[in-house]
Amino acid sequence: MNSKRPVNLDLRTIKLPLPAYTSILHRISGVILFIGIAFLLWAFDTSLSSQQGFNTIKETLAHPFAKFITWGLVSALLYHFVAGIKHLLMDVDIGDGKESGTLGAKATIVVSVILIVLAGVWIW
């Protein structure tokens, strides 16, 4: 029996490094964008169908819940974009070490939070 095998597989107690959390968030933001595309395509199609359709989408997007959903989609897009840039830099061997990976994860979070707050101000 190999004694180096993990004994505890309870995901709630396993401590992951910060780059792992940013990677998981990158995947989650991609799923949110994939699902959100359906709403965006529907809204785009409806807004281009007629003047009445445009007015309907305009009124719908003025509702606070719709603004919150829009902010959520824009937030997912911004985080996914920033994390994607970090991954592109890692693909060319910039920031792919242990220390630089943690620094890159911190930078991803800081830049994303700033952009998401700015997007919230712009949307509301």
N, CA, C and O atoms as a MOPAC input file, in Angstrom:
PM7 MOZYME 1SCF
protein

 N      0.84100 1    -1.18300 1     0.00000 1
 C      0.00000 1     0.00000 1     0.00000 1
 C      0.88800 1     1.24800 1     0.00000 1
 O      1.83500 1     1.34900 1     0.77900 1
 N      0.56500 1     2.19600 1    -0.88700 1
 C      1.32400 1     3.43200 1    -1.00600 1
 C      0.88600 1     4.41100 1     0.07900 1
 O     -0.26900 1     4.83800 1     0.09500 1
 N      1.79600 1     4.77100 1     0.98800 1
 C      1.43400 1     5.63900 1     2.10700 1
 C      1.38500 1     7.11400 1     1.71300 1
 O      0.96900 1     7.93900 1     2.52600 1
 N      1.78900 1     7.47000 1     0.51200 1
 C      1.77700 1     8.85800 1     0.07500 1
 C      0.47100 1     9.24700 1    -0.59900 1
 O      0.32100 1    10.38500 1    -1.04600 1
 N     -0.45300 1     8.34000 1    -0.67700 1
 C     -1.74300 1     8.64300 1    -1.28800 1
 C     -2.55200 1     9.53500 1    -0.35800 1
 O     -2.41300 1     9.44500 1     0.86200 1
 N     -3.40100 1    10.40000 1    -0.92100 1
 C     -4.20000 1    11.27200 1    -0.05500 1
 C     -5.17700 1    10.46900 1     0.79100 1
 O     -5.81200 1     9.53200 1     0.30600 1
 N     -5.28900 1    10.84100 1     2.04300 1
 C     -6.18600 1    10.16300 1     2.96200 1
 C     -7.50000 1    10.93000 1     3.05700 1
 O     -8.57100 1    10.33000 1     3.14900 1
 N     -7.41500 1    12.24800 1     3.03500 1
 C     -8.59000 1    13.09000 1     3.19300 1
 C     -9.01200 1    13.64400 1     1.83300 1
 O     -8.28900 1    14.44000 1     1.23400 1
 N    -10.15200 1    13.23500 1     1.35700 1
 C    -10.66100 1    13.75600 1     0.08500 1
 C    -11.90500 1    14.61200 1     0.28700 1
 O    -12.70100 1    14.77500 1    -0.63800 1
 N    -12.08000 1    15.15800 1     1.48300 1
 C    -13.18600 1    16.06200 1     1.76200 1
 C    -12.84600 1    17.42700 1     1.15900 1
 O    -11.96400 1    18.12500 1     1.65800 1
 N    -13.54700 1    17.80800 1     0.08300 1
 C    -13.21500 1    19.02700 1    -0.64100 1
 C    -13.38400 1    20.29200 1     0.19700 1
 O    -12.79900 1    21.32600 1    -0.12300 1
 N    -14.17300 1    20.22000 1     1.25800 1
 C    -14.36600 1    21.39800 1     2.10900 1
 C    -13.16400 1    21.67500 1     2.99200 1
 O    -13.01000 1    22.79600 1     3.47600 1
 N    -12.31800 1    20.69700 1     3.21400 1
 C    -11.17400 1    20.88200 1     4.11300 1
 C     -9.83900 1    20.95800 1     3.37800 1
 O     -8.82000 1    21.26500 1     3.99700 1
 N     -9.81900 1    20.69000 1     2.10000 1
 C     -8.58100 1    20.76100 1     1.33400 1
 C     -8.25700 1    22.23000 1     1.06000 1
 O     -9.11100 1    22.97100 1     0.57300 1
 N     -7.04300 1    22.65200 1     1.36600 1
 C     -6.60100 1    24.02600 1     1.13900 1
 C     -5.89100 1    24.11100 1    -0.21100 1
 O     -4.81400 1    23.54500 1    -0.39900 1
 N     -6.50900 1    24.82200 1    -1.13600 1
 C     -5.92100 1    25.00300 1    -2.45400 1
 C     -5.13500 1    26.30300 1    -2.49200 1
 O     -5.46100 1    27.23500 1    -1.75800 1
 N     -4.10400 1    26.38800 1    -3.33400 1
 C     -3.38500 1    27.65400 1    -3.48500 1
 C     -4.24100 1    28.65500 1    -4.27200 1
 O     -5.17400 1    28.27100 1    -4.97700 1
 N     -3.90800 1    29.93400 1    -4.14000 1
 C     -4.67400 1    30.98900 1    -4.79800 1
 C     -4.78900 1    30.80000 1    -6.31700 1
 O     -5.87000 1    31.02500 1    -6.86100 1
 N     -3.72000 1    30.39500 1    -7.02700 1
 C     -3.88100 1    30.18200 1    -8.47100 1
 C     -4.94200 1    29.12400 1    -8.81000 1
 O     -5.57200 1    29.19900 1    -9.86500 1
 N     -5.13800 1    28.15200 1    -7.93000 1
 C     -6.16600 1    27.13800 1    -8.18100 1
 C     -7.55600 1    27.76900 1    -8.11300 1
 O     -8.42300 1    27.45700 1    -8.93000 1
 N     -7.76700 1    28.65300 1    -7.14200 1
 C     -9.06800 1    29.32700 1    -7.03300 1
 C     -9.32700 1    30.22500 1    -8.24200 1
 O    -10.44700 1    30.27500 1    -8.75100 1
 N     -8.29000 1    30.93600 1    -8.70300 1
 C     -8.50100 1    31.78700 1    -9.87100 1
 C     -8.77000 1    30.94900 1   -11.12100 1
 O     -9.52200 1    31.36700 1   -12.00100 1
 N     -8.16300 1    29.77800 1   -11.19600 1
 C     -8.41900 1    28.88600 1   -12.32600 1
 C     -9.85400 1    28.35200 1   -12.28900 1
 O    -10.51800 1    28.26700 1   -13.32200 1
 N    -10.31900 1    27.99700 1   -11.10000 1
 C    -11.69600 1    27.52400 1   -10.96200 1
 C    -12.67200 1    28.63500 1   -11.31400 1
 O    -13.66200 1    28.39400 1   -12.00400 1
 N    -12.40100 1    29.85400 1   -10.84400 1
 C    -13.26400 1    30.99400 1   -11.17800 1
 C    -13.26100 1    31.28100 1   -12.67900 1
 O    -14.27400 1    31.69300 1   -13.24400 1
 N    -12.10400 1    31.05700 1   -13.32000 1
 C    -12.01700 1    31.25000 1   -14.76600 1
 C    -12.95900 1    30.28400 1   -15.49300 1
 O    -13.63300 1    30.66600 1   -16.45000 1
 N    -12.99800 1    29.05500 1   -15.03900 1
 C    -13.90000 1    28.06700 1   -15.63500 1
 C    -15.36200 1    28.41600 1   -15.36400 1
 O    -16.20700 1    28.30500 1   -16.25300 1
 N    -15.65700 1    28.83700 1   -14.13200 1
 C    -17.03500 1    29.20400 1   -13.78300 1
 C    -17.49200 1    30.40500 1   -14.60300 1
 O    -18.63100 1    30.43500 1   -15.07100 1
 N    -16.62200 1    31.39100 1   -14.78200 1
 C    -16.99700 1    32.55700 1   -15.58600 1
 C    -17.24400 1    32.15400 1   -17.04000 1
 O    -18.10200 1    32.73600 1   -17.70400 1
 N    -16.50600 1    31.17200 1   -17.53600 1
 C    -16.74900 1    30.67700 1   -18.89300 1
 C    -18.11200 1    30.01800 1   -19.02200 1
 O    -18.79800 1    30.19800 1   -20.02900 1
 N    -18.50700 1    29.26000 1   -18.01300 1
 C    -19.83300 1    28.62600 1   -18.02600 1
 C    -20.92700 1    29.68500 1   -17.96800 1
 O    -21.92400 1    29.58700 1   -18.68300 1
 N    -20.74700 1    30.70400 1   -17.11700 1
 C    -21.72800 1    31.79100 1   -17.02700 1
 C    -21.86900 1    32.49400 1   -18.37400 1
 O    -22.98100 1    32.80600 1   -18.80200 1
 N    -20.74800 1    32.74100 1   -19.03800 1
 C    -20.80100 1    33.38600 1   -20.35400 1
 C    -21.50500 1    32.50100 1   -21.38100 1
 O    -22.28000 1    32.98900 1   -22.20400 1
 N    -21.23100 1    31.20900 1   -21.32700 1
 C    -21.87100 1    30.28200 1   -22.25700 1
 C    -23.38600 1    30.29600 1   -22.08900 1
 O    -24.12700 1    30.32600 1   -23.07200 1
 N    -23.84000 1    30.27300 1   -20.84200 1
 C    -25.27700 1    30.30000 1   -20.57500 1
 C    -25.85600 1    31.67000 1   -20.90500 1
 O    -26.95200 1    31.76400 1   -21.45800 1
 N    -25.12700 1    32.73200 1   -20.56900 1
 C    -25.60600 1    34.09300 1   -20.81400 1
 C    -25.73600 1    34.43000 1   -22.28600 1
 O    -26.51100 1    35.31300 1   -22.65200 1
 N    -24.99300 1    33.74500 1   -23.13100 1
 C    -25.07800 1    33.99300 1   -24.58000 1
 C    -26.50300 1    33.78400 1   -25.09000 1
 O    -26.94000 1    34.50000 1   -25.99100 1
 N    -27.22700 1    32.82900 1   -24.53900 1
 C    -28.60300 1    32.57000 1   -24.96700 1
 C    -29.47100 1    33.80400 1   -24.73000 1
 O    -30.23000 1    34.21300 1   -25.60900 1
 N    -29.35700 1    34.39000 1   -23.55100 1
 C    -30.12200 1    35.60600 1   -23.25500 1
 C    -29.70300 1    36.74900 1   -24.16400 1
 O    -30.55300 1    37.47000 1   -24.68800 1
 N    -28.41200 1    36.92000 1   -24.35500 1
 C    -27.92400 1    38.02200 1   -25.17500 1
 C    -28.35000 1    37.88300 1   -26.63100 1
 O    -28.70900 1    38.87100 1   -27.27100 1
 N    -28.31200 1    36.66300 1   -27.15400 1
 C    -28.75800 1    36.45600 1   -28.54000 1
 C    -30.25500 1    36.70600 1   -28.68600 1
 O    -30.69700 1    37.28000 1   -29.68200 1
 N    -31.03700 1    36.27400 1   -27.68900 1
 C    -32.47900 1    36.54200 1   -27.71600 1
 C    -32.73200 1    38.04900 1   -27.69500 1
 O    -33.53500 1    38.54900 1   -28.48200 1
 N    -32.06000 1    38.77300 1   -26.80500 1
 C    -32.24900 1    40.21900 1   -26.69400 1
 C    -31.82300 1    40.91500 1   -27.98100 1
 O    -32.49300 1    41.83900 1   -28.44000 1
 N    -30.72600 1    40.47900 1   -28.55400 1
 C    -30.24200 1    41.07500 1   -29.80500 1
 C    -31.22800 1    40.82600 1   -30.94300 1
 O    -31.54400 1    41.74000 1   -31.70600 1
 N    -31.71000 1    39.59900 1   -31.05600 1
 C    -32.67600 1    39.25600 1   -32.09800 1
 C    -33.96700 1    40.04300 1   -31.93300 1
 O    -34.51300 1    40.56300 1   -32.90600 1
 N    -34.44800 1    40.12700 1   -30.71100 1
 C    -35.69700 1    40.85500 1   -30.45000 1
 C    -35.52700 1    42.34200 1   -30.72500 1
 O    -36.42200 1    42.97500 1   -31.28600 1
 N    -34.40300 1    42.89700 1   -30.34100 1
 C    -34.19200 1    44.33400 1   -30.53900 1
 C    -34.07500 1    44.69600 1   -32.01600 1
 O    -34.39500 1    45.82100 1   -32.40000 1
 N    -33.62500 1    43.76800 1   -32.84500 1
 C    -33.49000 1    44.04400 1   -34.27100 1
 C    -34.73300 1    43.68300 1   -35.08200 1
 O    -34.82600 1    44.01300 1   -36.26400 1
 N    -35.68800 1    43.00300 1   -34.44400 1
 C    -36.86200 1    42.54200 1   -35.18900 1
 C    -37.78500 1    43.68400 1   -35.58100 1
 O    -38.34400 1    43.67200 1   -36.67700 1
 N    -37.95500 1    44.67300 1   -34.70600 1
 C    -38.84900 1    45.80800 1   -35.00100 1
 C    -38.59600 1    46.90700 1   -33.97500 1
 O    -37.85100 1    46.72500 1   -33.01200 1
 N    -39.23400 1    48.04800 1   -34.20600 1
 C    -39.13900 1    49.13800 1   -33.23800 1
 C    -39.77100 1    48.71700 1   -31.91500 1
 O    -39.26500 1    49.05400 1   -30.84500 1
 N    -40.88000 1    47.98000 1   -31.99200 1
 C    -41.54600 1    47.48700 1   -30.77900 1
 C    -40.63100 1    46.53200 1   -30.00600 1
 O    -40.56700 1    46.58700 1   -28.77800 1
 N    -39.93400 1    45.66800 1   -30.71700 1
 C    -39.00200 1    44.75400 1   -30.06700 1
 C    -37.87000 1    45.50300 1   -29.39600 1
 O    -37.45500 1    45.15900 1   -28.28900 1
 N    -37.37200 1    46.52500 1   -30.06700 1
 C    -36.30700 1    47.34800 1   -29.48700 1
 C    -36.79000 1    48.02100 1   -28.20400 1
 O    -36.09100 1    48.02100 1   -27.19100 1
 N    -37.99400 1    48.59500 1   -28.25900 1
 C    -38.54600 1    49.26300 1   -27.08300 1
 C    -38.77000 1    48.27900 1   -25.93200 1
 O    -38.57200 1    48.62400 1   -24.76700 1
 N    -39.18500 1    47.05300 1   -26.26500 1
 C    -39.39600 1    46.03200 1   -25.24400 1
 C    -38.08800 1    45.69400 1   -24.53500 1
 O    -38.04800 1    45.61500 1   -23.30700 1
 N    -37.02700 1    45.49700 1   -25.30100 1
 C    -35.72100 1    45.18000 1   -24.71000 1
 C    -35.20600 1    46.37500 1   -23.90700 1
 O    -34.62500 1    46.19900 1   -22.83600 1
 N    -35.41400 1    47.56700 1   -24.41400 1
 C    -34.97100 1    48.76800 1   -23.70700 1
 C    -35.67200 1    48.89000 1   -22.35800 1
 O    -35.03900 1    49.21600 1   -21.35400 1
 N    -36.97600 1    48.63000 1   -22.33300 1
 C    -37.72700 1    48.67900 1   -21.07400 1
 C    -37.30500 1    47.55200 1   -20.13400 1
 O    -37.19800 1    47.74700 1   -18.92300 1
 N    -37.06900 1    46.38200 1   -20.70200 1
 C    -36.65800 1    45.23800 1   -19.88400 1
 C    -35.31600 1    45.50500 1   -19.22200 1
 O    -35.13800 1    45.21100 1   -18.03900 1
 N    -34.37600 1    46.05500 1   -19.96700 1
 C    -33.04400 1    46.30500 1   -19.42600 1
 C    -33.00300 1    47.46900 1   -18.45800 1
 O    -32.00000 1    47.65500 1   -17.77000 1
 N    -34.06300 1    48.25500 1   -18.38400 1
 C    -34.12800 1    49.34900 1   -17.41600 1
 C    -34.51600 1    48.85700 1   -16.02400 1
 O    -34.33600 1    49.58000 1   -15.04400 1
 N    -35.04000 1    47.64500 1   -15.92300 1
 C    -35.44600 1    47.07300 1   -14.63700 1
 C    -34.20300 1    46.74600 1   -13.80600 1
 O    -33.21000 1    46.26700 1   -14.35500 1
 N    -34.24000 1    46.99800 1   -12.48100 1
 C    -33.05700 1    46.73600 1   -11.63600 1
 C    -32.56300 1    45.28400 1   -11.67700 1
 O    -31.35400 1    45.05600 1   -11.64000 1
 N    -33.45700 1    44.30800 1   -11.75100 1
 C    -33.02600 1    42.91100 1   -11.81800 1
 C    -32.28800 1    42.64100 1   -13.12700 1
 O    -31.29600 1    41.91300 1   -13.14500 1
 N    -32.77100 1    43.22600 1   -14.22100 1
 C    -32.09000 1    43.05900 1   -15.50800 1
 C    -30.71700 1    43.72500 1   -15.48100 1
 O    -29.76000 1    43.21600 1   -16.06500 1
 N    -30.62800 1    44.86400 1   -14.80300 1
 C    -29.32800 1    45.52200 1   -14.67500 1
 C    -28.36800 1    44.65300 1   -13.86300 1
 O    -27.17900 1    44.57800 1   -14.17100 1
 N    -28.88600 1    44.00200 1   -12.83100 1
 C    -28.05900 1    43.11400 1   -12.01600 1
 C    -27.55800 1    41.93500 1   -12.84900 1
 O    -26.38800 1    41.56300 1   -12.76500 1
 N    -28.45100 1    41.34800 1   -13.65400 1
 C    -28.05600 1    40.22900 1   -14.52200 1
 C    -27.02600 1    40.70000 1   -15.54500 1
 O    -26.04300 1    40.00800 1   -15.81200 1
 N    -27.25500 1    41.87100 1   -16.11000 1
 C    -26.31400 1    42.42600 1   -17.08500 1
 C    -24.95200 1    42.65400 1   -16.44000 1
 O    -23.91300 1    42.34500 1   -17.02400 1
 N    -24.97600 1    43.19900 1   -15.22700 1
 C    -23.72200 1    43.42000 1   -14.50500 1
 C    -23.02400 1    42.09000 1   -14.22600 1
 O    -21.79900 1    42.00300 1   -14.30600 1
 N    -23.78800 1    41.07000 1   -13.90300 1
 C    -23.20800 1    39.74300 1   -13.67900 1
 C    -22.54600 1    39.18700 1   -14.92700 1
 O    -21.45700 1    38.61900 1   -14.85800 1
 N    -23.20200 1    39.35100 1   -16.06800 1
 C    -22.62300 1    38.86000 1   -17.32400 1
 C    -21.37000 1    39.65400 1   -17.70300 1
 O    -20.37300 1    39.07900 1   -18.13800 1
 N    -21.42800 1    40.96500 1   -17.53700 1
 C    -20.26000 1    41.79900 1   -17.84100 1
 C    -19.12400 1    41.46800 1   -16.87400 1
 O    -17.95800 1    41.44400 1   -17.26900 1
 N    -19.46200 1    41.21500 1   -15.61000 1
 C    -18.43900 1    40.83200 1   -14.62400 1
 C    -17.77400 1    39.52200 1   -15.01200 1
 O    -16.55100 1    39.39900 1   -14.93600 1
 N    -18.56500 1    38.54800 1   -15.42500 1
 C    -18.01000 1    37.26600 1   -15.86900 1
 C    -17.10500 1    37.47300 1   -17.07900 1
 O    -16.03400 1    36.87300 1   -17.17400 1
 N    -17.54100 1    38.32000 1   -17.99100 1
 C    -16.73400 1    38.59700 1   -19.18600 1
 C    -15.41300 1    39.25600 1   -18.80700 1
 O    -14.36000 1    38.87400 1   -19.31700 1
 N    -15.46300 1    40.23700 1   -17.92300 1
 C    -14.24400 1    40.93700 1   -17.52900 1
 C    -13.27800 1    40.00500 1   -16.80200 1
 O    -12.08100 1    40.01000 1   -17.09000 1
 N    -13.78400 1    39.20800 1   -15.86400 1
 C    -12.90500 1    38.27700 1   -15.15600 1
 C    -12.30200 1    37.26000 1   -16.12400 1
 O    -11.10600 1    36.97100 1   -16.07800 1
 N    -13.14800 1    36.72600 1   -16.99600 1
 C    -12.68200 1    35.72600 1   -17.95200 1
 C    -11.60700 1    36.31800 1   -18.86900 1
 O    -10.62800 1    35.65100 1   -19.20400 1
 N    -11.80000 1    37.57400 1   -19.26700 1
 C    -10.83700 1    38.25100 1   -20.13300 1
 C     -9.49600 1    38.43800 1   -19.41400 1
 O     -8.44200 1    38.12300 1   -19.96600 1
 N     -9.54400 1    38.95000 1   -18.18400 1
 C     -8.30400 1    39.18800 1   -17.42800 1
 C     -7.58100 1    37.87200 1   -17.14700 1
 O     -6.36400 1    37.78500 1   -17.30900 1
 N     -8.32600 1    36.84800 1   -16.72500 1
 C     -7.70400 1    35.55200 1   -16.46400 1
 C     -7.16600 1    34.93800 1   -17.75800 1
 O     -6.14000 1    34.25800 1   -17.74300 1
 N     -7.84800 1    35.17400 1   -18.86200 1
 C     -7.37300 1    34.67900 1   -20.15300 1
 C     -6.06100 1    35.32600 1   -20.56300 1
 O     -5.17600 1    34.66100 1   -21.10200 1
 N     -5.93300 1    36.63800 1   -20.30600 1
 C     -4.67200 1    37.32900 1   -20.59000 1
 C     -3.55300 1    36.72700 1   -19.73700 1
 O     -2.43800 1    36.52500 1   -20.21800 1
 N     -3.86000 1    36.44200 1   -18.46600 1
 C     -2.85900 1    35.81700 1   -17.59000 1
 C     -2.43200 1    34.45900 1   -18.15300 1
 O     -1.24800 1    34.12200 1   -18.14300 1
 N     -3.39700 1    33.68600 1   -18.64000 1
 C     -3.06900 1    32.37300 1   -19.21000 1
 C     -2.25300 1    32.51400 1   -20.49600 1
 O     -1.35600 1    31.71100 1   -20.75300 1
 N     -2.56000 1    33.52400 1   -21.29800 1
 C     -1.76000 1    33.74800 1   -22.51200 1
 C     -0.32200 1    34.10500 1   -22.15200 1
 O      0.61700 1    33.65200 1   -22.80700 1
 N     -0.15300 1    34.91400 1   -21.11300 1
 C      1.21000 1    35.24500 1   -20.67600 1
 C      1.93700 1    34.00300 1   -20.16800 1
 O      3.13000 1    33.82900 1   -20.41600 1
 N      1.21300 1    33.14600 1   -19.45800 1
 C      1.82900 1    31.90600 1   -18.97000 1
 C      2.20500 1    30.99000 1   -20.13600 1
 O      3.17700 1    30.24100 1   -20.04100 1
 N      1.45300 1    31.04000 1   -21.22300 1
 C      1.77200 1    30.21400 1   -22.39300 1
 C      3.10200 1    30.60000 1   -23.02600 1
 O      3.74300 1    29.77600 1   -23.67700 1
 N      3.52200 1    31.85600 1   -22.83800 1
 C      4.81300 1    32.28500 1   -23.36900 1
 C      5.85100 1    32.38700 1   -22.24900 1
 O      6.80500 1    33.15900 1   -22.33200 1
 N      5.63900 1    31.58200 1   -21.19200 1
 C      6.57800 1    31.43900 1   -20.07300 1
 C      6.78700 1    32.72300 1   -19.27300 1
 O      7.88500 1    32.97300 1   -18.77500 1
 N      5.74300 1    33.53200 1   -19.14900 1
 C      5.78800 1    34.70300 1   -18.27300 1
 C      4.86300 1    34.42100 1   -17.09800 1
 O      3.65500 1    34.26600 1   -17.27100 1
 N      5.43100 1    34.35500 1   -15.91900 1
 C      4.62900 1    34.15700 1   -14.71700 1
 C      4.14700 1    32.74000 1   -14.49800 1
 O      3.06500 1    32.54100 1   -13.94600 1
 N      4.91700 1    31.75000 1   -14.91400 1
 C      4.46200 1    30.37200 1   -14.73700 1
 C      5.18600 1    29.63900 1   -13.61200 1
 O      5.04000 1    28.42400 1   -13.47500 1
 N      5.96800 1    30.36400 1   -12.80200 1
 C      6.61000 1    29.76900 1   -11.63400 1
 C      5.66800 1    29.79300 1   -10.43400 1
 O      4.56500 1    30.33500 1   -10.51000 1
 N      6.11200 1    29.20300 1    -9.32900 1
 C      5.25300 1    29.13300 1    -8.14300 1
 C      4.98900 1    30.52700 1    -7.57200 1
 O      3.83500 1    30.89100 1    -7.34900 1
 N      6.03200 1    31.30200 1    -7.33400 1
 C      5.86100 1    32.63600 1    -6.76300 1
 C      5.17800 1    33.57600 1    -7.75600 1
 O      4.27400 1    34.32600 1    -7.38800 1
 N      5.61100 1    33.52900 1    -9.00100 1
 C      5.01300 1    34.41700 1    -9.99700 1
 C      3.57900 1    33.99500 1   -10.32000 1
 O      2.76400 1    34.83000 1   -10.71200 1
 N      3.27000 1    32.72200 1   -10.16100 1
 C      1.89100 1    32.26800 1   -10.36000 1
 C      0.95900 1    32.84100 1    -9.30700 1
 O     -0.16600 1    33.23900 1    -9.60900 1
 N      1.43800 1    32.87900 1    -8.06200 1
 C      0.64400 1    33.47800 1    -6.98600 1
 C      0.49700 1    34.97900 1    -7.20500 1
 O     -0.58100 1    35.53500 1    -6.99500 1
 N      1.57300 1    35.63500 1    -7.62400 1
 C      1.50600 1    37.06400 1    -7.91200 1
 C      0.54500 1    37.33600 1    -9.06800 1
 O     -0.22800 1    38.29300 1    -9.02700 1
 N      0.59700 1    36.49200 1   -10.09500 1
 C     -0.32400 1    36.63900 1   -11.22700 1
 C     -1.77200 1    36.42900 1   -10.81900 1
 O     -2.66500 1    37.10800 1   -11.32600 1
 N     -2.01100 1    35.49100 1    -9.90500 1
 C     -3.37000 1    35.25500 1    -9.41700 1
 C     -3.87800 1    36.46900 1    -8.64000 1
 O     -5.03000 1    36.87400 1    -8.79100 1
 N     -3.00500 1    37.04800 1    -7.80300 1
 C     -3.38400 1    38.25000 1    -7.05700 1
 C     -3.67200 1    39.40700 1    -8.01000 1
 O     -4.64700 1    40.13700 1    -7.83400 1
 N     -2.82100 1    39.56900 1    -9.01500 1
 C     -3.02900 1    40.63500 1    -9.99700 1
 C     -4.33200 1    40.41900 1   -10.75600 1
 O     -5.05200 1    41.37700 1   -11.03600 1
 N     -4.63700 1    39.17600 1   -11.08700 1
 C     -5.88800 1    38.87200 1   -11.78200 1
 C     -7.08500 1    39.29300 1   -10.94600 1
 O     -8.02800 1    39.89300 1   -11.46400 1
 N     -7.05100 1    38.98500 1    -9.66600 1
 C     -8.16700 1    39.33300 1    -8.78600 1
 C     -8.28100 1    40.84800 1    -8.63600 1
 O     -9.38000 1    41.39500 1    -8.72900 1
 N     -7.16600 1    41.52700 1    -8.40500 1
 C     -7.19800 1    42.97800 1    -8.19600 1
 C     -7.69600 1    43.70100 1    -9.44800 1
 O     -8.58400 1    44.54900 1    -9.36300 1
 N     -7.13100 1    43.37000 1   -10.59800 1
 C     -7.54000 1    44.02700 1   -11.84900 1
 C     -9.00800 1    43.71500 1   -12.15300 1
 O     -9.75100 1    44.59600 1   -12.58600 1
 N     -9.42100 1    42.48300 1   -11.93000 1
 C    -10.80800 1    42.10300 1   -12.18900 1
 C    -11.77000 1    42.85600 1   -11.28700 1
 O    -12.80100 1    43.34700 1   -11.74700 1
 N    -11.44000 1    42.95000 1   -10.00600 1
 C    -12.32100 1    43.66100 1    -9.06800 1
 C    -12.45500 1    45.12300 1    -9.46500 1
 O    -13.55400 1    45.67600 1    -9.43400 1
 N    -11.34900 1    45.75200 1    -9.83700 1
 C    -11.40700 1    47.16100 1   -10.26700 1
 C    -12.30700 1    47.30200 1   -11.49200 1
 O    -13.16600 1    48.18300 1   -11.53400 1
 N    -12.11300 1    46.44000 1   -12.48500 1
 C    -12.92600 1    46.51800 1   -13.70300 1
 C    -14.39900 1    46.21200 1   -13.42900 1
 O    -15.28500 1    46.84000 1   -14.00900 1
 N    -14.65900 1    45.24700 1   -12.54600 1
 C    -16.04300 1    44.87400 1   -12.23200 1
 C    -16.75100 1    46.01500 1   -11.49700 1
 O    -17.92000 1    46.29200 1   -11.76300 1
 N    -16.05700 1    46.66600 1   -10.58600 1
 C    -16.65500 1    47.82800 1    -9.88600 1
 C    -16.93000 1    48.95700 1   -10.87800 1
 O    -17.99200 1    49.57800 1   -10.83100 1
 N    -15.99200 1    49.22300 1   -11.76400 1
 C    -16.20500 1    50.25500 1   -12.78300 1
 C    -17.38500 1    49.89800 1   -13.69300 1
 O    -18.16700 1    50.76900 1   -14.07400 1
 N    -17.50500 1    48.62600 1   -14.03400 1
 C    -18.64300 1    48.18700 1   -14.85700 1
 C    -19.95200 1    48.37800 1   -14.10600 1
 O    -20.95900 1    48.76500 1   -14.69900 1
 N    -19.94200 1    48.10800 1   -12.80400 1
 C    -21.14200 1    48.30700 1   -11.99900 1
 C    -21.55600 1    49.76200 1   -11.96600 1
 O    -22.74400 1    50.07200 1   -12.05100 1
 N    -20.59500 1    50.65400 1   -11.84400 1
 C    -20.89600 1    52.08900 1   -11.87600 1
 C    -21.46200 1    52.48300 1   -13.23600 1
 O    -22.40800 1    53.26700 1   -13.32000 1
 N    -20.88500 1    51.94300 1   -14.28800 1
 C    -21.32800 1    52.27500 1   -15.64600 1
 C    -22.74000 1    51.74200 1   -15.91800 1
 O    -23.55000 1    52.44100 1   -16.52500 1
 N    -23.04500 1    50.52300 1   -15.48000 1
 C    -24.34300 1    49.90600 1   -15.75400 1
 C    -25.44200 1    50.54000 1   -14.92300 1
 O    -26.53900 1    50.76800 1   -15.43300 1
 N    -25.17400 1    50.83400 1   -13.64700 1
 C    -26.21700 1    51.39600 1   -12.78200 1
 C    -26.33100 1    52.86800 1   -13.00300 1
 O    -27.15500 1    53.52500 1   -12.36700 1

